[in-house]
Amino acid sequence: MNKIVKRILISIITISIIFSGIYLFLSLNNFNPNKPCAFCNPKVIKTHTFYEDEYVIGMCSHRQVKPWHCLVVTKRHIKRFEDISDKELLASNKLLKKINIAVQKIMGPASYIILEKNGTGLQSVPHIHFHYIPEKDTNSQFISLGYLWDFFTYIFKKPMSTEKLSEYVDQMKAII
């Protein structure tokens, strides 16, 4: 491996470690277990929701890692994955599949990450929820670097405008 490639890789790894530390620091300082749950807030539910059944709610994220970043949230307020019922888990998985089909109708073939963060060190909202984060399919070998960058800079992103959020919600409602 030549020296330039080695330096680039070392730089990427160093930057990743630095951003990981910043992200964890900000996440830990953002977590407040006494703060009211955003996913139980009727206003948030009304403005972000595109799907609802007996067990789960499908929402558009107001601060997206990538376009069409969606959330699957249990209706029952539970904080940890091990507390989810089998029915809630099945409903979550079914909705994740519906979201994937809908998003691919909107943006074409996509790669995606499904993520669930557990515990005070990682959750910004102490209510179990699954992230569906798509990326338009490309033949690039560097797609994972784009994901890493977007994850590390997520905490600095501004929330989506109410109008833009409403457009996303309406499009998802129309397809799902």
VMD Tcl script that draws the C-alpha trace (Angstrom):
set ca {
  {0.00 0.00 0.00}
  {1.52 3.32 -0.95}
  {2.17 6.13 1.55}
  {-0.61 8.41 0.32}
  {-3.30 5.75 0.74}
  {-1.96 4.91 4.22}
  {-2.08 8.58 5.24}
  {-5.62 8.94 3.93}
  {-6.76 5.84 5.84}
  {-5.06 6.99 9.05}
  {-6.68 10.42 8.67}
  {-10.13 8.88 8.15}
  {-9.71 6.62 11.19}
  {-8.48 9.53 13.33}
  {-11.37 11.76 12.28}
  {-13.82 8.92 12.93}
  {-12.46 8.43 16.45}
  {-12.65 12.16 17.19}
  {-16.23 12.44 15.90}
  {-17.22 9.30 17.82}
  {-15.99 10.90 21.03}
  {-17.81 14.15 20.29}
  {-21.00 12.28 19.39}
  {-20.94 10.18 22.57}
  {-20.16 13.23 24.72}
  {-23.03 15.22 23.23}
  {-25.40 12.23 23.37}
  {-24.66 11.62 27.02}
  {-25.15 15.28 27.85}
  {-28.38 15.42 25.81}
  {-29.99 12.54 27.67}
  {-32.37 13.63 30.41}
  {-34.53 10.85 31.87}
  {-36.81 13.45 33.49}
  {-37.60 15.16 30.18}
  {-41.08 14.34 28.80}
  {-41.00 11.64 26.12}
  {-41.18 13.14 22.63}
  {-42.78 9.97 21.23}
  {-45.62 10.18 23.77}
  {-46.25 13.86 22.97}
  {-49.60 14.20 21.09}
  {-48.26 17.13 19.02}
  {-45.24 15.11 17.83}
  {-47.44 12.11 17.09}
  {-49.85 14.28 15.08}
  {-47.19 16.05 13.00}
  {-44.74 13.18 12.40}
  {-46.98 10.11 11.97}
  {-47.71 8.47 8.62}
  {-48.83 5.04 9.90}
  {-50.47 3.66 13.02}
  {-51.75 0.26 14.11}
  {-52.54 -1.38 17.44}
  {-48.88 -1.63 18.53}
  {-46.66 0.79 16.61}
  {-46.47 4.18 14.95}
  {-44.50 5.04 11.80}
  {-42.98 8.52 11.89}
  {-40.74 10.66 9.74}
  {-37.67 11.79 11.64}
  {-37.56 15.57 11.99}
  {-33.75 15.53 12.02}
  {-32.74 13.06 9.36}
  {-29.43 11.27 9.04}
  {-30.36 10.73 5.38}
  {-33.46 11.69 3.35}
  {-36.41 9.41 4.16}
  {-35.03 8.51 7.59}
  {-38.08 7.02 9.32}
  {-38.83 5.78 12.82}
  {-40.92 2.87 14.07}
  {-42.04 3.64 17.62}
  {-43.94 1.39 20.01}
  {-47.23 2.88 21.21}
  {-46.58 1.52 24.66}
  {-43.91 3.57 26.44}
  {-41.05 1.16 27.01}
  {-37.41 2.09 27.30}
  {-35.48 -1.06 26.50}
  {-35.50 -3.67 23.75}
  {-35.76 -6.56 26.18}
  {-39.14 -5.18 27.34}
  {-40.78 -5.26 23.90}
  {-43.54 -7.84 23.52}
  {-43.52 -10.38 20.69}
  {-46.58 -8.66 19.18}
  {-44.87 -5.26 19.27}
  {-41.71 -6.70 17.74}
  {-43.65 -8.43 14.96}
  {-45.61 -5.21 14.25}
  {-42.33 -3.25 14.20}
  {-40.76 -5.64 11.69}
  {-43.84 -5.61 9.46}
  {-43.83 -1.81 9.45}
  {-40.09 -1.66 8.71}
  {-40.76 -3.83 5.65}
  {-43.62 -1.53 4.54}
  {-41.40 1.52 5.02}
  {-38.64 -0.07 2.95}
  {-41.04 -0.81 0.09}
  {-42.50 2.72 0.25}
  {-39.13 4.47 0.37}
  {-37.84 2.43 -2.57}
  {-40.93 3.49 -4.56}
  {-40.01 7.10 -3.79}
  {-36.23 7.07 -4.29}
  {-35.54 3.90 -6.24}
  {-33.37 0.98 -5.12}
  {-31.79 1.72 -1.77}
  {-29.34 0.29 0.69}
  {-30.43 0.86 4.27}
  {-29.61 0.53 7.93}
  {-32.11 -0.55 10.57}
  {-30.92 0.61 13.98}
  {-32.15 0.41 17.57}
  {-30.17 2.11 20.32}
  {-30.60 0.83 23.87}
  {-29.85 2.54 27.17}
  {-28.92 5.94 28.48}
  {-25.56 6.08 26.73}
  {-27.09 5.99 23.27}
  {-30.81 6.84 23.33}
  {-31.69 10.50 22.90}
  {-35.36 9.61 23.54}
  {-35.86 6.97 26.26}
  {-38.60 5.13 24.36}
  {-37.86 2.12 22.17}
  {-37.79 2.98 18.49}
  {-36.20 1.63 15.34}
  {-34.49 3.84 12.76}
  {-34.82 3.05 9.06}
  {-32.07 5.00 7.29}
  {-31.88 4.57 3.50}
  {-29.23 5.54 0.99}
  {-29.74 5.50 -2.76}
  {-27.99 2.47 -4.21}
  {-24.75 3.27 -5.96}
  {-21.85 1.15 -7.07}
  {-19.56 3.17 -4.83}
  {-17.31 1.32 -2.42}
  {-17.39 4.44 -0.24}
  {-21.11 4.38 0.64}
  {-20.24 3.30 4.20}
  {-17.99 6.34 4.63}
  {-20.95 8.55 3.71}
  {-23.05 6.81 6.34}
  {-20.31 7.25 8.95}
  {-19.99 10.94 8.17}
  {-23.75 11.45 8.35}
  {-23.95 9.61 11.69}
  {-21.11 11.61 13.19}
  {-22.52 14.95 12.04}
  {-26.15 14.08 12.87}
  {-26.11 15.80 16.25}
  {-25.23 19.09 14.52}
  {-28.01 18.91 11.92}
  {-30.94 21.29 12.16}
  {-34.46 19.89 12.44}
  {-36.50 19.82 9.25}
  {-38.98 22.65 8.71}
  {-42.62 21.93 9.57}
  {-43.55 22.28 5.90}
  {-40.88 19.84 4.70}
  {-41.79 17.35 7.44}
  {-45.44 17.58 6.39}
  {-44.46 16.84 2.76}
  {-42.54 13.72 3.83}
  {-45.42 12.53 6.05}
  {-47.99 13.10 3.28}
  {-45.89 11.18 0.73}
  {-45.47 8.24 3.10}
  {-49.20 8.22 3.94}
  {-50.04 8.13 0.24}
  {-47.84 5.09 -0.39}
  {-48.31 3.09 2.82}
}
mol new
graphics top color blue
foreach p $ca { graphics top sphere $p radius 0.5 }
foreach p [lrange $ca 0 end-1] q [lrange $ca 1 end] { graphics top cylinder $p $q radius 0.2 }
display resetview
